Amino acid sequence: MLGKHPYVFFTQNGNQIGKAILLKKESDDHYELYANLKCLSFEANFGNDLNAKPFCFDIFKLLLTEEFYN
């Protein structure tokens, strides 16, 4: 991972969904949340209190391959 740009990825119930998105300073790409919810809800865990609510996804076991950078 050293020398690579930071990235973001999403999980659902402890499983990674989709590919990682590179976060480049020089990029003009903007990613905005779009959600069309009808009687649904979602919850985000940003790791503010990992003792009370730990992540379901074990980030330390994640092995990124080059396909996530394409």
Backbone as XML, in Angstrom:
<?xml version="1.0"?>
<chain id="A" units="angstrom">
  <residue number="1" name="MET">
    <atom name="N" x="0.808" y="-1.201" z="0.000"/>
    <atom name="CA" x="0.000" y="0.000" z="0.000"/>
    <atom name="C" x="0.846" y="1.258" z="0.000"/>
  </residue>
  <residue number="2" name="LEU">
    <atom name="N" x="2.077" y="1.168" z="0.410"/>
    <atom name="CA" x="2.898" y="2.362" z="0.436"/>
    <atom name="C" x="3.045" y="2.929" z="-0.962"/>
  </residue>
  <residue number="3" name="GLY">
    <atom name="N" x="2.944" y="4.247" z="-1.067"/>
    <atom name="CA" x="3.066" y="4.903" z="-2.355"/>
    <atom name="C" x="1.768" y="4.952" z="-3.136"/>
  </residue>
  <residue number="4" name="LYS">
    <atom name="N" x="0.711" y="4.371" z="-2.630"/>
    <atom name="CA" x="-0.585" y="4.392" z="-3.307"/>
    <atom name="C" x="-1.421" y="5.535" z="-2.743"/>
  </residue>
  <residue number="5" name="HIS">
    <atom name="N" x="-2.387" y="5.967" z="-3.532"/>
    <atom name="CA" x="-3.311" y="6.996" z="-3.059"/>
    <atom name="C" x="-4.254" y="6.398" z="-2.019"/>
  </residue>
  <residue number="6" name="PRO">
    <atom name="N" x="-4.807" y="7.238" z="-1.149"/>
    <atom name="CA" x="-5.829" y="6.729" z="-0.228"/>
    <atom name="C" x="-7.071" y="6.317" z="-1.022"/>
  </residue>
  <residue number="7" name="TYR">
    <atom name="N" x="-7.853" y="5.450" z="-0.453"/>
    <atom name="CA" x="-9.036" y="4.954" z="-1.142"/>
    <atom name="C" x="-10.168" y="4.775" z="-0.142"/>
  </residue>
  <residue number="8" name="VAL">
    <atom name="N" x="-11.355" y="4.623" z="-0.668"/>
    <atom name="CA" x="-12.532" y="4.362" z="0.149"/>
    <atom name="C" x="-13.254" y="3.168" z="-0.465"/>
  </residue>
  <residue number="9" name="PHE">
    <atom name="N" x="-13.854" y="2.351" z="0.390"/>
    <atom name="CA" x="-14.665" y="1.239" z="-0.093"/>
    <atom name="C" x="-15.841" y="1.067" z="0.855"/>
  </residue>
  <residue number="10" name="PHE">
    <atom name="N" x="-16.824" y="0.336" z="0.410"/>
    <atom name="CA" x="-18.050" y="0.182" z="1.175"/>
    <atom name="C" x="-18.291" y="-1.284" z="1.499"/>
  </residue>
  <residue number="11" name="THR">
    <atom name="N" x="-18.945" y="-1.516" z="2.628"/>
    <atom name="CA" x="-19.282" y="-2.871" z="3.052"/>
    <atom name="C" x="-20.756" y="-2.927" z="3.420"/>
  </residue>
  <residue number="12" name="GLN">
    <atom name="N" x="-21.285" y="-4.131" z="3.365"/>
    <atom name="CA" x="-22.654" y="-4.371" z="3.807"/>
    <atom name="C" x="-22.646" y="-5.649" z="4.627"/>
  </residue>
  <residue number="13" name="ASN">
    <atom name="N" x="-23.027" y="-5.553" z="5.875"/>
    <atom name="CA" x="-23.055" y="-6.706" z="6.783"/>
    <atom name="C" x="-21.712" y="-7.427" z="6.836"/>
  </residue>
  <residue number="14" name="GLY">
    <atom name="N" x="-20.626" y="-6.678" z="6.817"/>
    <atom name="CA" x="-19.292" y="-7.257" z="6.942"/>
    <atom name="C" x="-18.669" y="-7.736" z="5.648"/>
  </residue>
  <residue number="15" name="ASN">
    <atom name="N" x="-19.345" y="-7.567" z="4.517"/>
    <atom name="CA" x="-18.811" y="-7.987" z="3.221"/>
    <atom name="C" x="-18.572" y="-6.772" z="2.335"/>
  </residue>
  <residue number="16" name="GLN">
    <atom name="N" x="-17.429" y="-6.745" z="1.678"/>
    <atom name="CA" x="-17.117" y="-5.634" z="0.788"/>
    <atom name="C" x="-18.028" y="-5.689" z="-0.428"/>
  </residue>
  <residue number="17" name="ILE">
    <atom name="N" x="-18.563" y="-4.531" z="-0.813"/>
    <atom name="CA" x="-19.400" y="-4.451" z="-2.009"/>
    <atom name="C" x="-18.751" y="-3.476" z="-2.979"/>
  </residue>
  <residue number="18" name="GLY">
    <atom name="N" x="-18.691" y="-3.850" z="-4.222"/>
    <atom name="CA" x="-18.099" y="-2.993" z="-5.242"/>
    <atom name="C" x="-16.589" y="-2.932" z="-5.135"/>
  </residue>
  <residue number="19" name="LYS">
    <atom name="N" x="-16.017" y="-2.042" z="-5.932"/>
    <atom name="CA" x="-14.571" y="-1.851" z="-5.940"/>
    <atom name="C" x="-14.216" y="-0.598" z="-5.154"/>
  </residue>
  <residue number="20" name="ALA">
    <atom name="N" x="-12.977" y="-0.517" z="-4.735"/>
    <atom name="CA" x="-12.497" y="0.663" z="-4.020"/>
    <atom name="C" x="-12.428" y="1.847" z="-4.974"/>
  </residue>
  <residue number="21" name="ILE">
    <atom name="N" x="-12.586" y="3.047" z="-4.432"/>
    <atom name="CA" x="-12.508" y="4.283" z="-5.206"/>
    <atom name="C" x="-11.291" y="5.048" z="-4.726"/>
  </residue>
  <residue number="22" name="LEU">
    <atom name="N" x="-10.391" y="5.374" z="-5.651"/>
    <atom name="CA" x="-9.199" y="6.138" z="-5.296"/>
    <atom name="C" x="-9.560" y="7.570" z="-4.959"/>
  </residue>
  <residue number="23" name="LEU">
    <atom name="N" x="-8.891" y="8.122" z="-3.974"/>
    <atom name="CA" x="-9.069" y="9.517" z="-3.593"/>
    <atom name="C" x="-7.793" y="10.260" z="-3.962"/>
  </residue>
  <residue number="24" name="LYS">
    <atom name="N" x="-7.850" y="11.018" z="-5.042"/>
    <atom name="CA" x="-6.677" y="11.740" z="-5.521"/>
    <atom name="C" x="-6.881" y="13.231" z="-5.305"/>
  </residue>
  <residue number="25" name="LYS">
    <atom name="N" x="-5.869" y="13.895" z="-4.784"/>
    <atom name="CA" x="-5.966" y="15.337" z="-4.576"/>
    <atom name="C" x="-6.181" y="16.083" z="-5.883"/>
  </residue>
  <residue number="26" name="GLU">
    <atom name="N" x="-5.463" y="15.657" z="-6.932"/>
    <atom name="CA" x="-5.520" y="16.372" z="-8.198"/>
    <atom name="C" x="-6.752" y="16.027" z="-9.028"/>
  </residue>
  <residue number="27" name="SER">
    <atom name="N" x="-7.582" y="15.134" z="-8.535"/>
    <atom name="CA" x="-8.754" y="14.696" z="-9.292"/>
    <atom name="C" x="-9.894" y="15.696" z="-9.143"/>
  </residue>
  <residue number="28" name="ASP">
    <atom name="N" x="-10.626" y="15.886" z="-10.229"/>
    <atom name="CA" x="-11.817" y="16.731" z="-10.199"/>
    <atom name="C" x="-13.082" y="15.904" z="-10.001"/>
  </residue>
  <residue number="29" name="ASP">
    <atom name="N" x="-12.902" y="14.595" z="-9.790"/>
    <atom name="CA" x="-14.061" y="13.728" z="-9.588"/>
    <atom name="C" x="-14.707" y="14.030" z="-8.241"/>
  </residue>
  <residue number="30" name="HIS">
    <atom name="N" x="-16.011" y="14.047" z="-8.235"/>
    <atom name="CA" x="-16.763" y="14.235" z="-7.002"/>
    <atom name="C" x="-17.747" y="13.087" z="-6.875"/>
  </residue>
  <residue number="31" name="TYR">
    <atom name="N" x="-17.817" y="12.511" z="-5.710"/>
    <atom name="CA" x="-18.742" y="11.418" z="-5.457"/>
    <atom name="C" x="-19.732" y="11.877" z="-4.405"/>
  </residue>
  <residue number="32" name="GLU">
    <atom name="N" x="-20.984" y="11.915" z="-4.787"/>
    <atom name="CA" x="-22.025" y="12.341" z="-3.871"/>
    <atom name="C" x="-22.936" y="11.156" z="-3.565"/>
  </residue>
  <residue number="33" name="LEU">
    <atom name="N" x="-23.467" y="11.145" z="-2.368"/>
    <atom name="CA" x="-24.404" y="10.103" z="-1.975"/>
    <atom name="C" x="-25.742" y="10.355" z="-2.648"/>
  </residue>
  <residue number="34" name="TYR">
    <atom name="N" x="-26.247" y="9.351" z="-3.288"/>
    <atom name="CA" x="-27.590" y="9.402" z="-3.856"/>
    <atom name="C" x="-28.347" y="8.211" z="-3.302"/>
  </residue>
  <residue number="35" name="ALA">
    <atom name="N" x="-29.415" y="8.471" z="-2.624"/>
    <atom name="CA" x="-30.209" y="7.388" z="-2.050"/>
    <atom name="C" x="-31.683" y="7.673" z="-2.289"/>
  </residue>
  <residue number="36" name="ASN">
    <atom name="N" x="-32.375" y="6.703" z="-2.793"/>
    <atom name="CA" x="-33.810" y="6.791" z="-2.999"/>
    <atom name="C" x="-34.441" y="5.778" z="-2.049"/>
  </residue>
  <residue number="37" name="LEU">
    <atom name="N" x="-34.823" y="6.256" z="-0.889"/>
    <atom name="CA" x="-35.307" y="5.355" z="0.157"/>
    <atom name="C" x="-36.821" y="5.437" z="0.289"/>
  </residue>
  <residue number="38" name="LYS">
    <atom name="N" x="-37.435" y="4.275" z="0.359"/>
    <atom name="CA" x="-38.866" y="4.177" z="0.634"/>
    <atom name="C" x="-39.020" y="3.167" z="1.762"/>
  </residue>
  <residue number="39" name="CYS">
    <atom name="N" x="-39.313" y="3.626" z="2.936"/>
    <atom name="CA" x="-39.473" y="2.774" z="4.113"/>
    <atom name="C" x="-38.213" y="1.972" z="4.398"/>
  </residue>
  <residue number="40" name="LEU">
    <atom name="N" x="-37.069" y="2.541" z="4.157"/>
    <atom name="CA" x="-35.790" y="1.905" z="4.426"/>
    <atom name="C" x="-34.929" y="2.845" z="5.250"/>
  </residue>
  <residue number="41" name="SER">
    <atom name="N" x="-33.893" y="2.296" z="5.825"/>
    <atom name="CA" x="-32.918" y="3.123" z="6.530"/>
    <atom name="C" x="-31.556" y="2.471" z="6.399"/>
  </residue>
  <residue number="42" name="PHE">
    <atom name="N" x="-30.522" y="3.250" z="6.629"/>
    <atom name="CA" x="-29.174" y="2.698" z="6.651"/>
    <atom name="C" x="-28.414" y="3.337" z="7.793"/>
  </residue>
  <residue number="43" name="GLU">
    <atom name="N" x="-27.379" y="2.667" z="8.225"/>
    <atom name="CA" x="-26.581" y="3.134" z="9.352"/>
    <atom name="C" x="-25.117" y="3.136" z="8.946"/>
  </residue>
  <residue number="44" name="ALA">
    <atom name="N" x="-24.435" y="4.220" z="9.246"/>
    <atom name="CA" x="-23.003" y="4.327" z="8.943"/>
    <atom name="C" x="-22.218" y="4.225" z="10.242"/>
  </residue>
  <residue number="45" name="ASN">
    <atom name="N" x="-21.117" y="3.491" z="10.203"/>
    <atom name="CA" x="-20.238" y="3.358" z="11.358"/>
    <atom name="C" x="-18.878" y="3.926" z="10.968"/>
  </residue>
  <residue number="46" name="PHE">
    <atom name="N" x="-18.546" y="5.085" z="11.510"/>
    <atom name="CA" x="-17.280" y="5.737" z="11.207"/>
    <atom name="C" x="-16.206" y="5.429" z="12.246"/>
  </residue>
  <residue number="47" name="GLY">
    <atom name="N" x="-16.476" y="4.505" z="13.136"/>
    <atom name="CA" x="-15.475" y="4.067" z="14.098"/>
    <atom name="C" x="-15.300" y="4.982" z="15.288"/>
  </residue>
  <residue number="48" name="ASN">
    <atom name="N" x="-16.300" y="5.768" z="15.612"/>
    <atom name="CA" x="-16.188" y="6.694" z="16.742"/>
    <atom name="C" x="-16.121" y="5.974" z="18.085"/>
  </residue>
  <residue number="49" name="ASP">
    <atom name="N" x="-16.788" y="4.833" z="18.205"/>
    <atom name="CA" x="-16.798" y="4.069" z="19.456"/>
    <atom name="C" x="-16.695" y="2.578" z="19.125"/>
  </residue>
  <residue number="50" name="LEU">
    <atom name="N" x="-15.489" y="2.131" z="18.815"/>
    <atom name="CA" x="-15.289" y="0.751" z="18.375"/>
    <atom name="C" x="-15.451" y="-0.266" z="19.495"/>
  </residue>
  <residue number="51" name="ASN">
    <atom name="N" x="-15.363" y="0.154" z="20.751"/>
    <atom name="CA" x="-15.591" y="-0.778" z="21.859"/>
    <atom name="C" x="-17.068" y="-1.145" z="21.963"/>
  </residue>
  <residue number="52" name="ALA">
    <atom name="N" x="-17.925" y="-0.154" z="21.850"/>
    <atom name="CA" x="-19.359" y="-0.407" z="21.952"/>
    <atom name="C" x="-19.933" y="-0.965" z="20.657"/>
  </residue>
  <residue number="53" name="LYS">
    <atom name="N" x="-19.381" y="-0.535" z="19.516"/>
    <atom name="CA" x="-19.915" y="-0.960" z="18.219"/>
    <atom name="C" x="-18.758" y="-1.209" z="17.257"/>
  </residue>
  <residue number="54" name="PRO">
    <atom name="N" x="-18.152" y="-2.388" z="17.317"/>
    <atom name="CA" x="-17.005" y="-2.685" z="16.440"/>
    <atom name="C" x="-17.443" y="-2.871" z="14.990"/>
  </residue>
  <residue number="55" name="PHE">
    <atom name="N" x="-16.481" y="-2.717" z="14.085"/>
    <atom name="CA" x="-16.745" y="-2.963" z="12.669"/>
    <atom name="C" x="-17.039" y="-4.442" z="12.449"/>
  </residue>
  <residue number="56" name="CYS">
    <atom name="N" x="-17.957" y="-4.751" z="11.547"/>
    <atom name="CA" x="-18.203" y="-6.148" z="11.141"/>
    <atom name="C" x="-17.112" y="-6.616" z="10.192"/>
  </residue>
  <residue number="57" name="PHE">
    <atom name="N" x="-16.581" y="-5.700" z="9.385"/>
    <atom name="CA" x="-15.572" y="-6.013" z="8.378"/>
    <atom name="C" x="-14.192" y="-5.940" z="9.016"/>
  </residue>
  <residue number="58" name="ASP">
    <atom name="N" x="-13.406" y="-6.992" z="8.884"/>
    <atom name="CA" x="-12.053" y="-7.014" z="9.448"/>
    <atom name="C" x="-11.083" y="-6.378" z="8.457"/>
  </residue>
  <residue number="59" name="ILE">
    <atom name="N" x="-10.809" y="-5.106" z="8.644"/>
    <atom name="CA" x="-9.983" y="-4.358" z="7.692"/>
    <atom name="C" x="-8.548" y="-4.863" z="7.647"/>
  </residue>
  <residue number="60" name="PHE">
    <atom name="N" x="-8.094" y="-5.483" z="8.707"/>
    <atom name="CA" x="-6.715" y="-5.971" z="8.739"/>
    <atom name="C" x="-6.515" y="-7.198" z="7.851"/>
  </residue>
  <residue number="61" name="LYS">
    <atom name="N" x="-7.590" y="-7.870" z="7.485"/>
    <atom name="CA" x="-7.481" y="-9.026" z="6.596"/>
    <atom name="C" x="-7.638" y="-8.648" z="5.125"/>
  </residue>
  <residue number="62" name="LEU">
    <atom name="N" x="-7.920" y="-7.379" z="4.873"/>
    <atom name="CA" x="-8.132" y="-6.928" z="3.499"/>
    <atom name="C" x="-6.822" y="-6.927" z="2.726"/>
  </residue>
  <residue number="63" name="LEU">
    <atom name="N" x="-6.814" y="-7.579" z="1.607"/>
    <atom name="CA" x="-5.662" y="-7.564" z="0.711"/>
    <atom name="C" x="-6.105" y="-6.931" z="-0.596"/>
  </residue>
  <residue number="64" name="LEU">
    <atom name="N" x="-5.629" y="-5.718" z="-0.841"/>
    <atom name="CA" x="-6.008" y="-5.031" z="-2.073"/>
    <atom name="C" x="-5.204" y="-5.553" z="-3.245"/>
  </residue>
  <residue number="65" name="THR">
    <atom name="N" x="-5.872" y="-5.781" z="-4.330"/>
    <atom name="CA" x="-5.184" y="-6.169" z="-5.552"/>
    <atom name="C" x="-5.235" y="-5.003" z="-6.529"/>
  </residue>
  <residue number="66" name="GLU">
    <atom name="N" x="-4.465" y="-5.085" z="-7.580"/>
    <atom name="CA" x="-4.406" y="-3.996" z="-8.541"/>
    <atom name="C" x="-5.747" y="-3.741" z="-9.228"/>
  </residue>
  <residue number="67" name="GLU">
    <atom name="N" x="-6.662" y="-4.721" z="-9.216"/>
    <atom name="CA" x="-7.952" y="-4.499" z="-9.863"/>
    <atom name="C" x="-8.733" y="-3.375" z="-9.189"/>
  </residue>
  <residue number="68" name="PHE">
    <atom name="N" x="-8.470" y="-3.103" z="-7.923"/>
    <atom name="CA" x="-9.164" y="-2.028" z="-7.230"/>
    <atom name="C" x="-8.667" y="-0.657" z="-7.669"/>
  </residue>
  <residue number="69" name="TYR">
    <atom name="N" x="-7.547" y="-0.600" z="-8.352"/>
    <atom name="CA" x="-7.010" y="0.677" z="-8.812"/>
    <atom name="C" x="-7.395" y="0.972" z="-10.251"/>
  </residue>
  <residue number="70" name="ASN">
    <atom name="N" x="-8.185" y="0.123" z="-10.861"/>
    <atom name="CA" x="-8.607" y="0.335" z="-12.257"/>
    <atom name="C" x="-10.018" y="0.864" z="-12.325"/>
  </residue>
</chain>
